[in-house]
Amino acid sequence: MSAVSVGIIGGQPRLDLCYEEDVVADVDMNIVCTGTGDFVEVQGTGEQGVFHRRELDQLVDLGAAGCAVLARAQAAALAASAPAAAASAPPASAARPAPPASAARPAPRASAR
């Protein structure tokens, strides 16, 4: 999951607005996507007035592209840490000790039907 801020400032679409840009944006929008690119949230406001459908489409496309970049970076970071995490994990046999012999359950009986 990733989220970005997009907006229009002086007629120009922008990705990842900082606070100073956000407070002067004509349009301010938040886009949240899953790692596969599906939308979780799209929320936008015409801070200084209305905006057109083509501007909405531009901002949604820009935000989705920004989320895709973040998703690839997250996947790469997780892949890079996977060998280190696997090396520090206890062996599977140590993760769950075998139950004592007295805890063994008897085999189920066959039905007489």
C-alpha positions as CSV (number, residue, x, y, z in Angstrom):
1,M,0.0,0.0,0.0
2,S,1.3,3.5,-0.8
3,A,-0.1,7.0,-0.8
4,V,0.9,10.2,-2.5
5,S,-0.2,13.8,-2.6
6,V,-0.8,15.4,-6.0
7,G,-2.0,18.8,-7.0
8,I,-2.2,21.6,-9.5
9,I,-0.1,24.8,-8.8
10,G,-0.2,27.6,-11.4
11,G,-1.8,25.3,-13.9
12,Q,0.9,22.6,-13.6
13,P,0.2,19.1,-12.1
14,R,2.7,18.1,-9.4
15,L,3.5,15.0,-7.5
16,D,4.4,14.7,-3.8
17,L,3.5,18.2,-2.6
18,C,5.4,19.5,0.3
19,Y,3.5,21.7,2.9
20,E,4.4,24.9,1.2
21,E,3.1,23.7,-2.1
22,D,0.0,22.1,-0.6
23,V,-1.3,25.3,1.0
24,V,-1.1,27.3,-2.2
25,A,-2.4,24.5,-4.6
26,D,-5.3,25.2,-6.8
27,V,-6.3,21.6,-6.5
28,D,-5.1,19.2,-3.8
29,M,-5.6,15.4,-4.0
30,N,-4.6,12.3,-2.1
31,I,-4.2,9.0,-3.9
32,V,-3.8,5.7,-2.1
33,C,-3.2,2.4,-4.0
34,T,-2.5,-1.2,-3.3
35,G,0.7,-2.8,-4.5
36,T,-1.2,-4.1,-7.6
37,G,-2.4,-0.6,-8.5
38,D,-6.0,-0.8,-7.4
39,F,-7.3,2.3,-5.6
40,V,-8.0,2.4,-1.9
41,E,-8.7,6.2,-1.8
42,V,-9.0,9.1,-4.2
43,Q,-9.8,12.3,-2.4
44,G,-9.5,15.8,-4.0
45,T,-10.5,19.3,-3.4
46,G,-10.7,22.4,-5.6
47,E,-9.0,24.6,-3.0
48,Q,-9.2,27.8,-5.1
49,G,-12.3,26.9,-7.2
50,V,-13.4,24.2,-9.6
51,F,-11.3,21.9,-11.7
52,H,-12.0,20.1,-15.0
53,R,-12.4,16.3,-15.6
54,R,-9.2,16.3,-17.7
55,E,-7.3,17.7,-14.7
56,L,-8.9,15.1,-12.5
57,D,-7.7,12.4,-14.9
58,Q,-4.2,13.9,-15.0
59,L,-3.9,13.9,-11.3
60,V,-5.3,10.4,-10.9
61,D,-2.8,9.2,-13.5
62,L,0.1,11.1,-11.9
63,G,-0.8,9.8,-8.4
64,A,-1.2,6.2,-9.6
65,A,2.3,6.4,-11.3
66,G,3.8,7.8,-8.1
67,C,2.2,5.0,-6.1
68,A,3.6,2.4,-8.6
69,V,7.1,3.8,-8.0
70,L,6.7,3.5,-4.3
71,A,5.3,0.0,-4.6
72,R,8.3,-1.1,-6.6
73,A,10.6,0.5,-4.0
74,Q,8.8,-1.3,-1.2
75,A,9.0,-4.7,-3.0
76,A,12.7,-4.2,-3.7
77,A,13.3,-3.3,0.0
78,L,11.4,-6.4,1.2
79,A,13.2,-8.6,-1.3
80,A,16.6,-7.3,-0.1
81,S,15.7,-7.9,3.5
82,A,14.2,-11.4,3.0
83,P,17.6,-13.2,3.0
84,A,18.7,-11.4,6.1
85,A,15.3,-12.2,7.8
86,A,15.5,-15.9,6.8
87,A,19.1,-16.2,8.1
88,S,18.1,-14.8,11.5
89,A,14.9,-17.0,11.8
90,P,15.1,-20.1,13.9
91,P,15.0,-23.4,12.0
92,A,11.4,-24.7,11.3
93,S,12.0,-27.7,13.7
94,A,12.8,-25.3,16.5
95,A,9.8,-23.1,15.8
96,R,7.3,-25.7,17.2
97,P,8.5,-28.5,19.5
98,A,7.0,-31.9,18.9
99,P,4.2,-32.8,21.4
100,P,5.0,-35.4,24.0
101,A,4.1,-39.0,23.2
102,S,1.4,-39.0,25.8
103,A,-0.4,-36.2,23.9
104,A,-0.8,-38.4,20.8
105,R,-4.4,-39.0,19.8
106,P,-5.7,-42.4,18.9
107,A,-6.6,-43.0,15.3
108,P,-10.3,-42.5,14.5
109,R,-12.5,-45.6,14.3
110,A,-14.0,-46.7,11.0
111,S,-17.7,-46.1,10.7
112,A,-20.0,-49.1,10.8
113,R,-22.3,-47.7,8.0
